[in-house]
Amino acid sequence: MTTRLALVDDDRNITTSVTMLLESEGYEVDCYHDGETALRGLSQRAVDLAVLDIKMPRMDGTELLQKLRGKSSLPVIFLTSKDDELDEALGLGMGADDYITKPFSQRLLLARIKAVLRRVGLEQSEGAASQAVRLGDLTLDSERHLCCWQDKEVKLTVTEFLLLQSLASRPGHVKNRDQLMDAAYGESVFLDDRTIDSHIKRLRRKFRVIDPEFDMIETLYGIGYRYRTTGAA
């Protein structure tokens, strides 16, 4: 099946040139030039990944992502302006899977798109031979991309799922940010440390909606993170 992407940006020069590149790579592309139109379109037609500009008319990218996250874990890459560090952190904290800063190389954007799609595909192919893993109150089923805490579903993005899977695979063992970045993004992608921190914060928030006392993901300042051993005080 052909992979379908959504490109959402009010700069028509960008959408035209990027669409030409993506279509030359065999992707189908749906273009939108404001957040409200994109939300309607994405509600009516399924896509495999969305690329969202942050600053757009009639609903910015962060609001659009928030509304999308209420319905699905669709992989999302943010486009941000050079000085939009606060927006980047906000977007990642809301559950974006990656971001790229404008002005950008189209080939770099293509590489990031392929990296996120590979993560989705890798998870699915490995999951076909795997079974659900239960660790105390946590259940992870990579075949169905399903995470449960205390038998209640926790909706995670691809990146969040892979980070949690990496931590929970070795309870009690510390994973530094580079190791977690490799687990979630692959060794060829280099991002700021706060990218991992933002995803970890969002993971905790999602679990605490179900269990306000959730504290299984520990921060070891200056070192990294670890998933607590079952039964820790």
Residue pairs with C-beta under 8 A, 6 or more apart in sequence:
2 26
2 27
2 28
3 26
3 27
3 28
3 48
3 49
3 117
4 27
4 28
4 29
4 30
4 45
4 46
4 47
4 48
5 22
5 27
5 28
5 29
5 30
5 47
5 48
5 49
5 50
5 51
5 113
6 29
6 30
6 31
6 32
6 38
6 41
6 42
6 47
6 49
6 50
6 51
7 15
7 18
7 19
7 22
7 29
7 30
7 31
7 32
7 50
7 51
8 31
8 32
8 33
8 35
8 38
8 50
8 51
8 52
8 53
8 56
8 61
8 64
9 15
9 33
9 51
9 52
9 53
9 56
9 79
10 33
10 34
10 53
10 55
10 56
10 57
11 53
12 33
14 53
15 31
15 33
17 106
18 51
18 106
18 109
19 29
19 31
21 106
21 110
22 29
22 110
22 113
23 29
25 110
30 41
30 45
30 47
32 38
32 41
33 56
34 56
34 57
34 58
34 59
35 56
35 57
35 58
35 59
35 60
35 61
35 63
35 64
36 58
36 59
37 58
38 50
38 52
38 59
38 64
39 59
39 64
39 67
39 68
42 50
42 68
42 74
43 71
47 74
48 75
48 117
48 120
49 74
49 75
49 76
49 77
49 113
49 116
49 117
49 120
50 68
50 74
50 75
50 76
50 77
51 76
51 77
51 78
51 79
51 109
51 113
52 61
52 64
52 65
52 76
52 77
52 78
52 79
52 96
53 61
53 78
53 79
54 60
54 61
54 62
54 78
54 79
54 80
54 81
54 84
54 87
54 91
55 61
55 81
55 84
55 87
56 64
61 78
61 79
61 91
62 87
62 90
62 91
62 94
65 76
65 78
65 91
65 94
65 95
65 96
66 94
68 74
68 76
69 94
69 95
69 155
73 95
73 145
73 155
73 156
73 157
73 158
75 97
75 116
75 117
75 119
75 120
75 157
75 158
76 95
76 96
76 97
76 157
77 96
77 97
77 98
77 99
77 100
77 109
77 112
77 113
77 116
78 87
78 88
78 91
78 92
78 96
78 98
78 99
78 100
79 99
79 100
79 101
79 102
79 104
80 87
80 88
80 91
80 99
80 100
80 101
80 102
81 87
81 101
81 102
82 101
82 102
82 103
84 101
88 99
88 101
89 194
89 198
91 99
92 99
92 194
92 195
92 198
92 199
92 202
93 198
93 201
93 202
94 202
95 157
95 160
95 202
96 157
97 116
97 119
97 157
97 158
97 159
98 112
98 115
98 116
98 159
98 185
98 189
98 191
99 195
100 108
100 109
100 112
111 188
112 189
115 185
115 186
115 188
115 189
116 158
118 186
119 158
119 159
119 162
119 184
119 185
119 186
120 158
123 142
123 145
123 158
123 161
123 162
124 143
124 145
126 142
127 141
127 142
127 143
127 144
127 145
128 143
130 142
130 143
131 141
131 143
132 139
132 140
132 141
132 143
132 146
133 139
133 140
133 141
133 168
135 168
135 171
135 227
135 230
136 216
136 230
136 231
137 149
137 150
137 211
138 147
138 148
138 149
138 168
138 216
139 146
139 147
139 148
139 149
139 151
140 146
140 147
140 161
140 164
140 165
140 168
141 147
142 161
142 165
145 156
145 158
145 161
146 153
147 153
147 154
147 155
147 156
147 161
147 164
148 154
149 207
149 210
149 211
149 214
150 210
150 211
152 210
154 206
154 207
154 210
155 206
156 164
156 203
156 206
159 184
159 185
159 199
160 199
160 202
160 203
160 206
162 183
162 184
163 180
163 183
163 184
163 196
163 199
163 200
163 203
164 203
164 217
164 227
165 183
166 175
166 179
166 180
166 183
166 184
167 175
167 180
167 217
167 225
167 226
167 227
168 227
170 227
171 226
171 227
171 228
171 229
171 230
172 226
172 227
172 228
172 229
173 226
174 220
174 223
174 224
174 225
174 226
175 183
175 224
175 225
175 226
176 223
176 224
177 193
177 196
177 197
177 224
179 224
180 196
180 224
180 225
181 189
181 190
181 191
181 195
181 196
184 196
184 199
185 191
200 217
200 219
200 225
203 217
204 214
204 217
207 214
207 216
208 214
215 228
216 227
216 228
217 225
217 226
217 227
217 228
218 225
218 226
218 227
218 228
219 225
220 226
